[in-house]
Amino acid sequence: MQTETIQITTEFIKLEGLLKFSGIAETGGDAKLMIQEGDVSVNGEVCTQRGKKLRPGDVVTLGDITLTIA
């Protein structure tokens, strides 16, 4: 299992943007597919909203990768 902390300097980051920023998705299209297929969980619940606003303290899981927003 890979765990990574992502530091943001804004109030929030959208889920699709986080996947691209962290390098999990190469393009917005890749991120969109991952999210729409139900592969991404936010705070333990499957999330299909690519525009979901993530704030510090939120945890995103995709397979064996866990991203914590700080």
Distance bins in CASP14 RR format, pairs under 12 A and 6 or more apart:
PFRMAT RR
TARGET T0000
AUTHOR 0000-0000-0000
RMODE 2
METHOD distances of the structure
MODEL  1
1 61 0 0 0 0 1 0 0 0 0 0 0
1 62 0 0 0 0 0 1 0 0 0 0 0
1 63 0 0 0 0 1 0 0 0 0 0 0
1 64 1 0 1 0 0 0 0 0 0 0 0
1 65 1 0 0 1 0 0 0 0 0 0 0
1 66 1 0 0 1 0 0 0 0 0 0 0
1 67 0 0 0 0 0 1 0 0 0 0 0
2 22 0 0 0 0 0 1 0 0 0 0 0
2 23 0 0 0 0 0 1 0 0 0 0 0
2 24 0 0 0 0 0 1 0 0 0 0 0
2 61 0 0 0 0 0 1 0 0 0 0 0
2 62 0 0 0 0 1 0 0 0 0 0 0
2 63 0 0 0 0 1 0 0 0 0 0 0
2 64 1 0 0 1 0 0 0 0 0 0 0
2 65 1 0 1 0 0 0 0 0 0 0 0
2 66 1 0 0 1 0 0 0 0 0 0 0
2 67 0 0 0 0 1 0 0 0 0 0 0
2 68 0 0 0 0 0 1 0 0 0 0 0
3 22 0 0 0 0 0 1 0 0 0 0 0
3 59 0 0 0 0 1 0 0 0 0 0 0
3 60 0 0 0 0 0 1 0 0 0 0 0
3 61 0 0 0 0 1 0 0 0 0 0 0
3 62 0 0 0 0 0 1 0 0 0 0 0
3 63 0 0 0 0 0 1 0 0 0 0 0
3 64 0 0 0 0 1 0 0 0 0 0 0
3 65 1 0 0 1 0 0 0 0 0 0 0
3 66 1 0 1 0 0 0 0 0 0 0 0
3 67 1 0 0 1 0 0 0 0 0 0 0
3 68 1 0 0 1 0 0 0 0 0 0 0
4 18 0 0 0 0 0 1 0 0 0 0 0
4 21 0 0 0 0 0 1 0 0 0 0 0
4 22 1 0 0 1 0 0 0 0 0 0 0
4 23 0 0 0 0 1 0 0 0 0 0 0
4 24 0 0 0 0 1 0 0 0 0 0 0
4 59 0 0 0 0 0 1 0 0 0 0 0
4 60 0 0 0 0 1 0 0 0 0 0 0
4 61 0 0 0 0 0 1 0 0 0 0 0
4 62 0 0 0 0 0 1 0 0 0 0 0
4 64 0 0 0 0 0 1 0 0 0 0 0
4 65 1 0 0 1 0 0 0 0 0 0 0
4 66 1 0 0 1 0 0 0 0 0 0 0
4 67 1 0 1 0 0 0 0 0 0 0 0
4 68 1 0 0 1 0 0 0 0 0 0 0
4 69 0 0 0 0 0 1 0 0 0 0 0
4 70 0 0 0 0 0 1 0 0 0 0 0
5 22 0 0 0 0 0 1 0 0 0 0 0
5 56 0 0 0 0 0 1 0 0 0 0 0
5 57 0 0 0 0 1 0 0 0 0 0 0
5 58 0 0 0 0 0 1 0 0 0 0 0
5 59 0 0 0 0 0 1 0 0 0 0 0
5 60 0 0 0 0 0 1 0 0 0 0 0
5 66 0 0 0 0 1 0 0 0 0 0 0
5 67 1 0 0 1 0 0 0 0 0 0 0
5 68 1 0 1 0 0 0 0 0 0 0 0
5 69 1 0 0 1 0 0 0 0 0 0 0
5 70 1 0 1 0 0 0 0 0 0 0 0
6 13 1 0 0 1 0 0 0 0 0 0 0
6 15 0 0 0 0 0 1 0 0 0 0 0
6 17 0 0 0 0 0 1 0 0 0 0 0
6 18 1 0 0 1 0 0 0 0 0 0 0
6 19 0 0 0 0 0 1 0 0 0 0 0
6 20 0 0 0 0 0 1 0 0 0 0 0
6 21 1 0 0 1 0 0 0 0 0 0 0
6 22 1 0 1 0 0 0 0 0 0 0 0
6 23 0 0 0 0 0 1 0 0 0 0 0
6 24 0 0 0 0 0 1 0 0 0 0 0
6 54 0 0 0 0 1 0 0 0 0 0 0
6 55 0 0 0 0 0 1 0 0 0 0 0
6 56 0 0 0 0 1 0 0 0 0 0 0
6 57 0 0 0 0 0 1 0 0 0 0 0
6 58 0 0 0 0 1 0 0 0 0 0 0
6 59 0 0 0 0 0 1 0 0 0 0 0
6 60 0 0 0 0 1 0 0 0 0 0 0
6 65 0 0 0 0 0 1 0 0 0 0 0
6 66 0 0 0 0 0 1 0 0 0 0 0
6 67 1 0 1 0 0 0 0 0 0 0 0
6 68 1 0 0 1 0 0 0 0 0 0 0
6 69 1 0 1 0 0 0 0 0 0 0 0
6 70 1 0 0 1 0 0 0 0 0 0 0
7 13 0 0 0 0 0 1 0 0 0 0 0
7 18 0 0 0 0 0 1 0 0 0 0 0
7 21 0 0 0 0 0 1 0 0 0 0 0
7 22 0 0 0 0 0 1 0 0 0 0 0
7 56 0 0 0 0 1 0 0 0 0 0 0
7 57 0 0 0 0 0 1 0 0 0 0 0
7 67 0 0 0 0 0 1 0 0 0 0 0
7 68 0 0 0 0 1 0 0 0 0 0 0
7 69 0 0 0 0 1 0 0 0 0 0 0
7 70 1 0 1 0 0 0 0 0 0 0 0
8 14 0 0 0 0 0 1 0 0 0 0 0
8 17 0 0 0 0 0 1 0 0 0 0 0
8 18 0 0 0 0 1 0 0 0 0 0 0
8 21 0 0 0 0 1 0 0 0 0 0 0
8 22 0 0 0 0 0 1 0 0 0 0 0
8 53 0 0 0 0 0 1 0 0 0 0 0
8 54 0 0 0 0 1 0 0 0 0 0 0
8 55 0 0 0 0 1 0 0 0 0 0 0
8 56 1 0 0 1 0 0 0 0 0 0 0
8 57 0 0 0 0 0 1 0 0 0 0 0
8 58 0 0 0 0 0 1 0 0 0 0 0
8 67 0 0 0 0 0 1 0 0 0 0 0
8 68 0 0 0 0 0 1 0 0 0 0 0
8 69 1 0 0 1 0 0 0 0 0 0 0
8 70 1 0 0 1 0 0 0 0 0 0 0
9 21 0 0 0 0 0 1 0 0 0 0 0
9 56 0 0 0 0 0 1 0 0 0 0 0
9 69 0 0 0 0 0 1 0 0 0 0 0
9 70 0 0 0 0 0 1 0 0 0 0 0
10 17 0 0 0 0 0 1 0 0 0 0 0
10 18 0 0 0 0 0 1 0 0 0 0 0
10 21 0 0 0 0 0 1 0 0 0 0 0
10 53 0 0 0 0 0 1 0 0 0 0 0
10 54 0 0 0 0 0 1 0 0 0 0 0
10 55 0 0 0 0 1 0 0 0 0 0 0
10 56 0 0 0 0 0 1 0 0 0 0 0
10 69 0 0 0 0 0 1 0 0 0 0 0
11 53 0 0 0 0 1 0 0 0 0 0 0
11 54 0 0 0 0 0 1 0 0 0 0 0
11 55 1 0 0 1 0 0 0 0 0 0 0
11 56 0 0 0 0 1 0 0 0 0 0 0
11 69 0 0 0 0 0 1 0 0 0 0 0
12 18 0 0 0 0 1 0 0 0 0 0 0
12 51 0 0 0 0 1 0 0 0 0 0 0
12 52 0 0 0 0 1 0 0 0 0 0 0
12 53 1 0 1 0 0 0 0 0 0 0 0
12 54 1 0 1 0 0 0 0 0 0 0 0
12 55 1 0 1 0 0 0 0 0 0 0 0
12 56 0 0 0 0 1 0 0 0 0 0 0
12 57 0 0 0 0 0 1 0 0 0 0 0
12 58 0 0 0 0 1 0 0 0 0 0 0
12 69 0 0 0 0 1 0 0 0 0 0 0
13 19 0 0 0 0 1 0 0 0 0 0 0
13 20 0 0 0 0 1 0 0 0 0 0 0
13 21 1 0 0 1 0 0 0 0 0 0 0
13 22 0 0 0 0 1 0 0 0 0 0 0
13 42 0 0 0 0 0 1 0 0 0 0 0
13 50 0 0 0 0 0 1 0 0 0 0 0
13 51 0 0 0 0 1 0 0 0 0 0 0
13 52 0 0 0 0 1 0 0 0 0 0 0
13 53 1 0 0 1 0 0 0 0 0 0 0
13 54 1 0 1 0 0 0 0 0 0 0 0
13 55 0 0 0 0 1 0 0 0 0 0 0
13 56 0 0 0 0 1 0 0 0 0 0 0
13 57 0 0 0 0 0 1 0 0 0 0 0
13 58 0 0 0 0 1 0 0 0 0 0 0
13 60 0 0 0 0 0 1 0 0 0 0 0
13 67 0 0 0 0 0 1 0 0 0 0 0
13 69 1 0 0 1 0 0 0 0 0 0 0
13 70 0 0 0 0 0 1 0 0 0 0 0
14 20 0 0 0 0 1 0 0 0 0 0 0
14 21 0 0 0 0 1 0 0 0 0 0 0
14 28 0 0 0 0 0 1 0 0 0 0 0
14 31 0 0 0 0 1 0 0 0 0 0 0
14 32 0 0 0 0 0 1 0 0 0 0 0
14 35 0 0 0 0 0 1 0 0 0 0 0
14 42 0 0 0 0 0 1 0 0 0 0 0
14 47 0 0 0 0 0 1 0 0 0 0 0
14 49 0 0 0 0 1 0 0 0 0 0 0
14 50 1 0 0 1 0 0 0 0 0 0 0
14 51 1 0 1 0 0 0 0 0 0 0 0
14 52 1 0 0 1 0 0 0 0 0 0 0
14 53 1 0 0 1 0 0 0 0 0 0 0
14 54 1 0 0 1 0 0 0 0 0 0 0
14 55 0 0 0 0 0 1 0 0 0 0 0
14 58 0 0 0 0 0 1 0 0 0 0 0
14 60 0 0 0 0 0 1 0 0 0 0 0
14 69 0 0 0 0 0 1 0 0 0 0 0
15 21 0 0 0 0 0 1 0 0 0 0 0
15 22 0 0 0 0 0 1 0 0 0 0 0
15 24 0 0 0 0 0 1 0 0 0 0 0
15 25 0 0 0 0 0 1 0 0 0 0 0
15 28 0 0 0 0 0 1 0 0 0 0 0
15 31 1 0 0 1 0 0 0 0 0 0 0
15 32 0 0 0 0 0 1 0 0 0 0 0
15 34 0 0 0 0 1 0 0 0 0 0 0
15 35 1 0 0 1 0 0 0 0 0 0 0
15 36 0 0 0 0 0 1 0 0 0 0 0
15 38 0 0 0 0 0 1 0 0 0 0 0
15 39 0 0 0 0 0 1 0 0 0 0 0
15 40 1 0 0 1 0 0 0 0 0 0 0
15 41 0 0 0 0 0 1 0 0 0 0 0
15 42 1 0 0 1 0 0 0 0 0 0 0
15 43 0 0 0 0 0 1 0 0 0 0 0
15 46 0 0 0 0 0 1 0 0 0 0 0
15 47 1 0 0 1 0 0 0 0 0 0 0
15 48 0 0 0 0 1 0 0 0 0 0 0
15 49 1 0 0 1 0 0 0 0 0 0 0
15 50 1 0 1 0 0 0 0 0 0 0 0
15 51 1 0 1 0 0 0 0 0 0 0 0
15 52 1 0 1 0 0 0 0 0 0 0 0
15 53 0 0 0 0 1 0 0 0 0 0 0
15 54 1 0 0 1 0 0 0 0 0 0 0
15 55 0 0 0 0 0 1 0 0 0 0 0
15 58 0 0 0 0 1 0 0 0 0 0 0
15 60 1 0 0 1 0 0 0 0 0 0 0
15 61 0 0 0 0 0 1 0 0 0 0 0
15 62 0 0 0 0 0 1 0 0 0 0 0
15 67 0 0 0 0 0 1 0 0 0 0 0
15 69 0 0 0 0 0 1 0 0 0 0 0
16 22 0 0 0 0 0 1 0 0 0 0 0
16 24 0 0 0 0 0 1 0 0 0 0 0
16 25 1 0 0 1 0 0 0 0 0 0 0
16 27 0 0 0 0 0 1 0 0 0 0 0
16 28 1 0 0 1 0 0 0 0 0 0 0
16 29 0 0 0 0 1 0 0 0 0 0 0
16 30 0 0 0 0 1 0 0 0 0 0 0
16 31 1 0 1 0 0 0 0 0 0 0 0
16 32 1 0 0 1 0 0 0 0 0 0 0
16 33 0 0 0 0 0 1 0 0 0 0 0
16 34 0 0 0 0 1 0 0 0 0 0 0
16 35 1 0 0 1 0 0 0 0 0 0 0
16 36 0 0 0 0 0 1 0 0 0 0 0
16 40 0 0 0 0 1 0 0 0 0 0 0
16 47 0 0 0 0 0 1 0 0 0 0 0
16 48 0 0 0 0 0 1 0 0 0 0 0
16 49 0 0 0 0 1 0 0 0 0 0 0
16 50 1 0 1 0 0 0 0 0 0 0 0
16 51 1 0 1 0 0 0 0 0 0 0 0
16 52 0 0 0 0 1 0 0 0 0 0 0
16 53 0 0 0 0 0 1 0 0 0 0 0
16 54 0 0 0 0 0 1 0 0 0 0 0
16 60 0 0 0 0 0 1 0 0 0 0 0
17 23 0 0 0 0 1 0 0 0 0 0 0
17 24 0 0 0 0 1 0 0 0 0 0 0
17 25 0 0 0 0 1 0 0 0 0 0 0
17 27 0 0 0 0 0 1 0 0 0 0 0
17 28 1 0 0 1 0 0 0 0 0 0 0
17 29 0 0 0 0 0 1 0 0 0 0 0
17 30 0 0 0 0 0 1 0 0 0 0 0
17 31 1 0 0 1 0 0 0 0 0 0 0
17 32 0 0 0 0 0 1 0 0 0 0 0
17 34 0 0 0 0 0 1 0 0 0 0 0
17 35 0 0 0 0 0 1 0 0 0 0 0
17 40 0 0 0 0 0 1 0 0 0 0 0
17 50 0 0 0 0 1 0 0 0 0 0 0
17 51 0 0 0 0 1 0 0 0 0 0 0
17 52 0 0 0 0 0 1 0 0 0 0 0
17 53 0 0 0 0 0 1 0 0 0 0 0
17 54 0 0 0 0 1 0 0 0 0 0 0
17 60 0 0 0 0 0 1 0 0 0 0 0
17 67 0 0 0 0 0 1 0 0 0 0 0
17 69 0 0 0 0 0 1 0 0 0 0 0
18 24 0 0 0 0 1 0 0 0 0 0 0
18 25 0 0 0 0 1 0 0 0 0 0 0
18 28 0 0 0 0 0 1 0 0 0 0 0
18 31 0 0 0 0 1 0 0 0 0 0 0
18 34 0 0 0 0 0 1 0 0 0 0 0
18 35 0 0 0 0 0 1 0 0 0 0 0
18 40 0 0 0 0 1 0 0 0 0 0 0
18 42 0 0 0 0 1 0 0 0 0 0 0
18 47 0 0 0 0 0 1 0 0 0 0 0
18 50 0 0 0 0 0 1 0 0 0 0 0
18 51 0 0 0 0 1 0 0 0 0 0 0
18 52 0 0 0 0 1 0 0 0 0 0 0
18 53 0 0 0 0 0 1 0 0 0 0 0
18 54 1 0 1 0 0 0 0 0 0 0 0
18 55 0 0 0 0 0 1 0 0 0 0 0
18 58 0 0 0 0 1 0 0 0 0 0 0
18 59 0 0 0 0 0 1 0 0 0 0 0
18 60 1 0 0 1 0 0 0 0 0 0 0
18 61 0 0 0 0 0 1 0 0 0 0 0
18 62 0 0 0 0 0 1 0 0 0 0 0
18 65 0 0 0 0 0 1 0 0 0 0 0
18 67 1 0 0 1 0 0 0 0 0 0 0
18 68 0 0 0 0 0 1 0 0 0 0 0
18 69 1 0 0 1 0 0 0 0 0 0 0
19 25 1 0 1 0 0 0 0 0 0 0 0
19 26 0 0 0 0 1 0 0 0 0 0 0
19 27 0 0 0 0 1 0 0 0 0 0 0
19 28 1 0 0 1 0 0 0 0 0 0 0
19 29 0 0 0 0 1 0 0 0 0 0 0
19 30 1 0 0 1 0 0 0 0 0 0 0
19 31 1 0 1 0 0 0 0 0 0 0 0
19 32 0 0 0 0 1 0 0 0 0 0 0
19 33 0 0 0 0 0 1 0 0 0 0 0
19 34 1 0 0 1 0 0 0 0 0 0 0
19 35 1 0 0 1 0 0 0 0 0 0 0
19 39 0 0 0 0 0 1 0 0 0 0 0
19 40 1 0 0 1 0 0 0 0 0 0 0
19 42 0 0 0 0 0 1 0 0 0 0 0
19 47 0 0 0 0 0 1 0 0 0 0 0
19 50 0 0 0 0 1 0 0 0 0 0 0
19 51 0 0 0 0 0 1 0 0 0 0 0
19 52 0 0 0 0 0 1 0 0 0 0 0
19 54 0 0 0 0 0 1 0 0 0 0 0
19 60 0 0 0 0 1 0 0 0 0 0 0
19 61 0 0 0 0 0 1 0 0 0 0 0
19 62 1 0 0 1 0 0 0 0 0 0 0
19 65 0 0 0 0 1 0 0 0 0 0 0
19 67 0 0 0 0 1 0 0 0 0 0 0
20 26 1 0 0 1 0 0 0 0 0 0 0
20 27 1 0 0 1 0 0 0 0 0 0 0
20 28 1 0 1 0 0 0 0 0 0 0 0
20 29 0 0 0 0 1 0 0 0 0 0 0
20 30 0 0 0 0 1 0 0 0 0 0 0
20 31 1 0 1 0 0 0 0 0 0 0 0
20 32 0 0 0 0 0 1 0 0 0 0 0
20 34 0 0 0 0 0 1 0 0 0 0 0
20 35 0 0 0 0 0 1 0 0 0 0 0
20 50 0 0 0 0 0 1 0 0 0 0 0
21 28 0 0 0 0 0 1 0 0 0 0 0
21 31 0 0 0 0 1 0 0 0 0 0 0
21 54 0 0 0 0 0 1 0 0 0 0 0
21 60 0 0 0 0 0 1 0 0 0 0 0
21 67 0 0 0 0 1 0 0 0 0 0 0
21 69 0 0 0 0 0 1 0 0 0 0 0
22 31 0 0 0 0 1 0 0 0 0 0 0
22 34 0 0 0 0 0 1 0 0 0 0 0
22 40 0 0 0 0 0 1 0 0 0 0 0
22 54 0 0 0 0 0 1 0 0 0 0 0
22 60 0 0 0 0 1 0 0 0 0 0 0
22 62 0 0 0 0 1 0 0 0 0 0 0
22 65 0 0 0 0 1 0 0 0 0 0 0
22 66 0 0 0 0 0 1 0 0 0 0 0
22 67 1 0 1 0 0 0 0 0 0 0 0
22 68 0 0 0 0 0 1 0 0 0 0 0
22 69 0 0 0 0 0 1 0 0 0 0 0
23 30 0 0 0 0 1 0 0 0 0 0 0
23 31 0 0 0 0 1 0 0 0 0 0 0
23 34 0 0 0 0 0 1 0 0 0 0 0
23 62 0 0 0 0 0 1 0 0 0 0 0
23 65 0 0 0 0 1 0 0 0 0 0 0
23 67 0 0 0 0 0 1 0 0 0 0 0
24 30 0 0 0 0 1 0 0 0 0 0 0
24 31 1 0 0 1 0 0 0 0 0 0 0
24 33 0 0 0 0 0 1 0 0 0 0 0
24 34 1 0 0 1 0 0 0 0 0 0 0
24 35 0 0 0 0 0 1 0 0 0 0 0
24 39 0 0 0 0 0 1 0 0 0 0 0
24 40 0 0 0 0 1 0 0 0 0 0 0
24 60 0 0 0 0 1 0 0 0 0 0 0
24 61 0 0 0 0 0 1 0 0 0 0 0
24 62 1 0 0 1 0 0 0 0 0 0 0
24 63 0 0 0 0 1 0 0 0 0 0 0
24 64 0 0 0 0 0 1 0 0 0 0 0
24 65 1 0 0 1 0 0 0 0 0 0 0
24 66 0 0 0 0 0 1 0 0 0 0 0
24 67 1 0 0 1 0 0 0 0 0 0 0
25 31 1 1 0 0 0 0 0 0 0 0 0
25 32 0 0 0 0 1 0 0 0 0 0 0
25 33 0 0 0 0 1 0 0 0 0 0 0
25 34 1 0 0 1 0 0 0 0 0 0 0
25 35 0 0 0 0 1 0 0 0 0 0 0
25 39 0 0 0 0 0 1 0 0 0 0 0
25 40 0 0 0 0 1 0 0 0 0 0 0
25 50 0 0 0 0 0 1 0 0 0 0 0
25 60 0 0 0 0 0 1 0 0 0 0 0
25 62 0 0 0 0 1 0 0 0 0 0 0
25 65 0 0 0 0 0 1 0 0 0 0 0
25 67 0 0 0 0 0 1 0 0 0 0 0
26 32 0 0 0 0 0 1 0 0 0 0 0
26 33 0 0 0 0 0 1 0 0 0 0 0
26 34 0 0 0 0 0 1 0 0 0 0 0
27 33 0 0 0 0 1 0 0 0 0 0 0
27 34 0 0 0 0 0 1 0 0 0 0 0
28 34 0 0 0 0 1 0 0 0 0 0 0
28 35 0 0 0 0 1 0 0 0 0 0 0
28 36 0 0 0 0 0 1 0 0 0 0 0
28 50 0 0 0 0 1 0 0 0 0 0 0
28 51 0 0 0 0 0 1 0 0 0 0 0
29 35 0 0 0 0 1 0 0 0 0 0 0
29 36 0 0 0 0 1 0 0 0 0 0 0
29 37 0 0 0 0 0 1 0 0 0 0 0
29 50 0 0 0 0 1 0 0 0 0 0 0
30 36 0 0 0 0 0 1 0 0 0 0 0
30 37 0 0 0 0 0 1 0 0 0 0 0
30 39 0 0 0 0 0 1 0 0 0 0 0
30 40 0 0 0 0 0 1 0 0 0 0 0
30 50 0 0 0 0 0 1 0 0 0 0 0
30 62 0 0 0 0 0 1 0 0 0 0 0
31 37 0 0 0 0 0 1 0 0 0 0 0
31 39 0 0 0 0 0 1 0 0 0 0 0
31 40 0 0 0 0 1 0 0 0 0 0 0
31 50 1 0 0 1 0 0 0 0 0 0 0
31 51 0 0 0 0 0 1 0 0 0 0 0
31 52 0 0 0 0 0 1 0 0 0 0 0
31 60 0 0 0 0 0 1 0 0 0 0 0
31 62 0 0 0 0 0 1 0 0 0 0 0
32 38 0 0 0 0 0 1 0 0 0 0 0
32 39 0 0 0 0 0 1 0 0 0 0 0
32 40 0 0 0 0 0 1 0 0 0 0 0
32 48 0 0 0 0 0 1 0 0 0 0 0
32 49 0 0 0 0 0 1 0 0 0 0 0
32 50 1 0 1 0 0 0 0 0 0 0 0
32 51 0 0 0 0 0 1 0 0 0 0 0
33 39 0 0 0 0 1 0 0 0 0 0 0
33 40 0 0 0 0 0 1 0 0 0 0 0
33 48 0 0 0 0 0 1 0 0 0 0 0
33 50 0 0 0 0 1 0 0 0 0 0 0
33 62 0 0 0 0 0 1 0 0 0 0 0
34 40 1 0 1 0 0 0 0 0 0 0 0
34 41 0 0 0 0 0 1 0 0 0 0 0
34 46 0 0 0 0 0 1 0 0 0 0 0
34 47 0 0 0 0 0 1 0 0 0 0 0
34 48 0 0 0 0 0 1 0 0 0 0 0
34 50 0 0 0 0 1 0 0 0 0 0 0
34 60 0 0 0 0 0 1 0 0 0 0 0
34 61 0 0 0 0 0 1 0 0 0 0 0
34 62 1 0 0 1 0 0 0 0 0 0 0
34 63 0 0 0 0 1 0 0 0 0 0 0
34 65 0 0 0 0 0 1 0 0 0 0 0
35 41 0 0 0 0 0 1 0 0 0 0 0
35 42 0 0 0 0 1 0 0 0 0 0 0
35 46 0 0 0 0 1 0 0 0 0 0 0
35 47 1 0 0 1 0 0 0 0 0 0 0
35 48 1 0 1 0 0 0 0 0 0 0 0
35 49 1 0 0 1 0 0 0 0 0 0 0
35 50 1 0 1 0 0 0 0 0 0 0 0
35 51 0 0 0 0 1 0 0 0 0 0 0
35 52 0 0 0 0 1 0 0 0 0 0 0
35 60 0 0 0 0 0 1 0 0 0 0 0
35 62 0 0 0 0 1 0 0 0 0 0 0
36 46 0 0 0 0 0 1 0 0 0 0 0
36 47 0 0 0 0 0 1 0 0 0 0 0
36 48 1 0 0 1 0 0 0 0 0 0 0
36 49 0 0 0 0 1 0 0 0 0 0 0
36 50 1 0 0 1 0 0 0 0 0 0 0
36 51 0 0 0 0 0 1 0 0 0 0 0
37 46 0 0 0 0 1 0 0 0 0 0 0
37 47 0 0 0 0 0 1 0 0 0 0 0
37 48 0 0 0 0 1 0 0 0 0 0 0
37 50 0 0 0 0 0 1 0 0 0 0 0
37 62 0 0 0 0 0 1 0 0 0 0 0
37 63 0 0 0 0 0 1 0 0 0 0 0
38 45 0 0 0 0 0 1 0 0 0 0 0
38 46 1 0 1 0 0 0 0 0 0 0 0
38 47 1 0 0 1 0 0 0 0 0 0 0
38 48 1 0 1 0 0 0 0 0 0 0 0
38 49 0 0 0 0 0 1 0 0 0 0 0
38 50 0 0 0 0 0 1 0 0 0 0 0
38 61 0 0 0 0 0 1 0 0 0 0 0
38 62 0 0 0 0 1 0 0 0 0 0 0
38 63 0 0 0 0 0 1 0 0 0 0 0
39 46 0 0 0 0 1 0 0 0 0 0 0
39 47 0 0 0 0 1 0 0 0 0 0 0
39 48 0 0 0 0 1 0 0 0 0 0 0
39 50 0 0 0 0 0 1 0 0 0 0 0
39 60 0 0 0 0 0 1 0 0 0 0 0
39 61 0 0 0 0 1 0 0 0 0 0 0
39 62 1 0 1 0 0 0 0 0 0 0 0
39 63 1 0 0 1 0 0 0 0 0 0 0
39 64 0 0 0 0 0 1 0 0 0 0 0
39 65 0 0 0 0 0 1 0 0 0 0 0
40 46 1 0 0 1 0 0 0 0 0 0 0
40 47 1 0 1 0 0 0 0 0 0 0 0
40 48 0 0 0 0 1 0 0 0 0 0 0
40 49 0 0 0 0 1 0 0 0 0 0 0
40 50 0 0 0 0 1 0 0 0 0 0 0
40 51 0 0 0 0 0 1 0 0 0 0 0
40 52 0 0 0 0 1 0 0 0 0 0 0
40 54 0 0 0 0 0 1 0 0 0 0 0
40 58 0 0 0 0 0 1 0 0 0 0 0
40 59 0 0 0 0 0 1 0 0 0 0 0
40 60 1 0 0 1 0 0 0 0 0 0 0
40 61 1 0 0 1 0 0 0 0 0 0 0
40 62 1 0 1 0 0 0 0 0 0 0 0
40 63 0 0 0 0 1 0 0 0 0 0 0
40 65 0 0 0 0 1 0 0 0 0 0 0
40 66 0 0 0 0 0 1 0 0 0 0 0
40 67 0 0 0 0 1 0 0 0 0 0 0
41 47 1 0 0 1 0 0 0 0 0 0 0
41 48 0 0 0 0 0 1 0 0 0 0 0
41 52 0 0 0 0 0 1 0 0 0 0 0
41 58 0 0 0 0 0 1 0 0 0 0 0
41 59 0 0 0 0 1 0 0 0 0 0 0
41 60 1 0 0 1 0 0 0 0 0 0 0
41 61 1 0 1 0 0 0 0 0 0 0 0
41 62 1 0 0 1 0 0 0 0 0 0 0
41 63 0 0 0 0 1 0 0 0 0 0 0
41 65 0 0 0 0 0 1 0 0 0 0 0
41 66 0 0 0 0 1 0 0 0 0 0 0
41 67 0 0 0 0 0 1 0 0 0 0 0
42 48 0 0 0 0 0 1 0 0 0 0 0
42 49 0 0 0 0 1 0 0 0 0 0 0
42 50 0 0 0 0 0 1 0 0 0 0 0
42 51 0 0 0 0 0 1 0 0 0 0 0
42 52 1 0 0 1 0 0 0 0 0 0 0
42 53 0 0 0 0 0 1 0 0 0 0 0
42 54 1 0 0 1 0 0 0 0 0 0 0
42 55 0 0 0 0 0 1 0 0 0 0 0
42 57 0 0 0 0 0 1 0 0 0 0 0
42 58 1 0 0 1 0 0 0 0 0 0 0
42 59 1 0 0 1 0 0 0 0 0 0 0
42 60 1 0 1 0 0 0 0 0 0 0 0
42 61 1 0 0 1 0 0 0 0 0 0 0
42 62 0 0 0 0 0 1 0 0 0 0 0
42 66 0 0 0 0 0 1 0 0 0 0 0
42 67 0 0 0 0 1 0 0 0 0 0 0
42 68 0 0 0 0 0 1 0 0 0 0 0
42 69 0 0 0 0 1 0 0 0 0 0 0
43 52 0 0 0 0 0 1 0 0 0 0 0
43 54 0 0 0 0 1 0 0 0 0 0 0
43 55 0 0 0 0 0 1 0 0 0 0 0
43 57 0 0 0 0 1 0 0 0 0 0 0
43 58 1 0 1 0 0 0 0 0 0 0 0
43 59 1 0 1 0 0 0 0 0 0 0 0
43 60 0 0 0 0 1 0 0 0 0 0 0
43 61 0 0 0 0 1 0 0 0 0 0 0
43 66 0 0 0 0 0 1 0 0 0 0 0
43 67 0 0 0 0 0 1 0 0 0 0 0
43 68 0 0 0 0 0 1 0 0 0 0 0
43 69 0 0 0 0 0 1 0 0 0 0 0
44 58 0 0 0 0 0 1 0 0 0 0 0
44 59 1 0 0 1 0 0 0 0 0 0 0
44 60 0 0 0 0 1 0 0 0 0 0 0
44 61 1 0 0 1 0 0 0 0 0 0 0
44 62 0 0 0 0 0 1 0 0 0 0 0
44 66 0 0 0 0 0 1 0 0 0 0 0
45 52 0 0 0 0 0 1 0 0 0 0 0
45 58 0 0 0 0 0 1 0 0 0 0 0
45 59 0 0 0 0 0 1 0 0 0 0 0
45 60 0 0 0 0 0 1 0 0 0 0 0
45 61 0 0 0 0 1 0 0 0 0 0 0
46 52 0 0 0 0 0 1 0 0 0 0 0
46 60 0 0 0 0 0 1 0 0 0 0 0
46 61 0 0 0 0 1 0 0 0 0 0 0
46 62 0 0 0 0 0 1 0 0 0 0 0
46 63 0 0 0 0 0 1 0 0 0 0 0
47 53 0 0 0 0 0 1 0 0 0 0 0
47 54 0 0 0 0 1 0 0 0 0 0 0
47 58 0 0 0 0 0 1 0 0 0 0 0
47 59 0 0 0 0 0 1 0 0 0 0 0
47 60 0 0 0 0 1 0 0 0 0 0 0
47 61 0 0 0 0 1 0 0 0 0 0 0
47 62 0 0 0 0 0 1 0 0 0 0 0
52 58 0 0 0 0 1 0 0 0 0 0 0
52 60 0 0 0 0 1 0 0 0 0 0 0
52 69 0 0 0 0 0 1 0 0 0 0 0
53 69 0 0 0 0 0 1 0 0 0 0 0
54 60 1 0 0 1 0 0 0 0 0 0 0
54 67 0 0 0 0 1 0 0 0 0 0 0
54 68 0 0 0 0 0 1 0 0 0 0 0
54 69 1 0 1 0 0 0 0 0 0 0 0
54 70 0 0 0 0 0 1 0 0 0 0 0
55 68 0 0 0 0 0 1 0 0 0 0 0
55 69 1 0 0 1 0 0 0 0 0 0 0
55 70 0 0 0 0 0 1 0 0 0 0 0
56 68 0 0 0 0 1 0 0 0 0 0 0
56 69 1 0 1 0 0 0 0 0 0 0 0
56 70 1 0 1 0 0 0 0 0 0 0 0
57 67 0 0 0 0 0 1 0 0 0 0 0
57 68 1 0 0 1 0 0 0 0 0 0 0
57 69 1 0 1 0 0 0 0 0 0 0 0
57 70 1 0 0 1 0 0 0 0 0 0 0
58 66 0 0 0 0 0 1 0 0 0 0 0
58 67 0 0 0 0 1 0 0 0 0 0 0
58 68 1 0 0 1 0 0 0 0 0 0 0
58 69 1 0 1 0 0 0 0 0 0 0 0
58 70 0 0 0 0 1 0 0 0 0 0 0
59 65 0 0 0 0 0 1 0 0 0 0 0
59 66 1 0 0 1 0 0 0 0 0 0 0
59 67 1 0 0 1 0 0 0 0 0 0 0
59 68 1 0 1 0 0 0 0 0 0 0 0
59 69 1 0 0 1 0 0 0 0 0 0 0
59 70 0 0 0 0 0 1 0 0 0 0 0
60 66 1 0 0 1 0 0 0 0 0 0 0
60 67 1 0 1 0 0 0 0 0 0 0 0
60 68 1 0 0 1 0 0 0 0 0 0 0
60 69 1 0 0 1 0 0 0 0 0 0 0
61 67 1 0 0 1 0 0 0 0 0 0 0
61 68 0 0 0 0 1 0 0 0 0 0 0
END
